[in-house]
Amino acid sequence: MPTPTAPAFTRPALAPGLLAAIALLAGTALLDSDVFTVFRYVVSIFALIVLVFAYRGKAWWALPLLAAVAVLWNPVFVVPVQAELWQGLQFVAAALMIAVGVLVKVPTEGSAASRSVAARGRR
């Protein structure tokens, strides 16, 4: 039996991305209620968490999209959006969170990719 090797990368944005997508989909039913403010907090915080993981994974394309989600769902400074558009944005943001969670890969400490970067830095 071969010896197991350490994975070359992890997907740290997957769990927060999926949780944010669940909150976004659940929040579509509560757009007109006061409870939606709680969902705005949750989505905004998860968007910032996924943004940090996207930065660590060097997924530069995702950074402005996640920043836009964090700003639009920010409950402190509310951006006025019509209800129909807002409901559509909920689904778009959920798809974005899932896509970023799946596509962002962060190299592990023991992987060959991180060792080669470290070796180049010592020269």
N, C-alpha and C positions, 0 to 999 in steps of 0.2 A: 504494500500500500504506500503511495507516495506521501511525502510529508506535506502538510498544508502550508501554503505560503500566505503571507499577509496581503490583503487587497491593496491594489495600487491607488485606489481612490475611495472616498465615501460620498454619500449624498446627504449632507446635513440639512439641506433646505427642503427635503421631501416631507418630513413630518410637519413642520410648521406650515408648509405650503398646502398640504392636504387639510390641516385643521382650519386654515384661513378659507379654503374653498368650501368646506362644510359650513362655516359661519356665514359666508357670503350667500350660499344657497338657502340656508335657513332664514337669513335676513330678508330675502325677497318677499316672504310671506308677512313680514312685520314692518314694511316700509312706512305705513301710516301710523304706527303706534310709537309710544314713548320708549319702548324697550329697544327700538332700533338704535338708539344712542349707545347702548351697551355693545351692540354688534359693530358699530362704527369704531369704538375703542379697540375691540378685539381685532378687527381687520387692519386697522392702522398700525397697531403694535406688531402683528404678525408680518405685515408688509415690510416693516423696518428690520425685523429679524431676518427675513428671507433676503432682504437687500444686503445685509452684512455677509451672509453666506455666499451670495452671488459675487460680492466684491472679493471675498477670499478665494472663490473658484475662478476668478477672472472672467466672469460672464458679463462683459461690459454692456452688451446689448440690453440686459435686463435691468440695469441700474436706473435709467430714466423712467422706465415703465413702472417699476416698483415704487419709485419716489412719487410718481403721479398718483398711484393708488393710495399711498400714505397721506398725501395732501388732500385728495378728494374725500377720503373716508375719515379725515380728522374731525372729531366732534367738537373741538375747541373753537376753531375758525371754520364755520360751516360754509361750504361752497353751494350756492343755490342752484339746483338742477331740477328739471321737470321730472315728474314721477315716472313717465314712460321711459325717458332716457335713462333715468337712474336704475330702473329695473333691468334694462339691457346692459348697463355697465356692471351690474352685479354679476351677470353671467360671463361677461368678458373678463372681469377681474378674477373670477373663479377659474376659468380656463388658463389665464396667465399664471396664477399661483401653482396650478398643477404642472404646467409646462416648465416653469422655472424649477420647481421641486425635482422634476425628473431629469432635466437637462444640466443642472449645475453639479459639477463634480469637483471635489476638493481633494488634491493629492494627500495621501497619508504620509506620516513622518518617515516610515520605513520604506517607502516605495522608491523605485529606481528614478522616477521623474524628480522627486524632491532631492534625492542624493545628487543627481547631475546638476541641479540648480545650485546646491550647496557647494559642490566641487568647483563650479564656475566662479562662485563668489570668493573662493579662497585664492584664486590666481592673482 
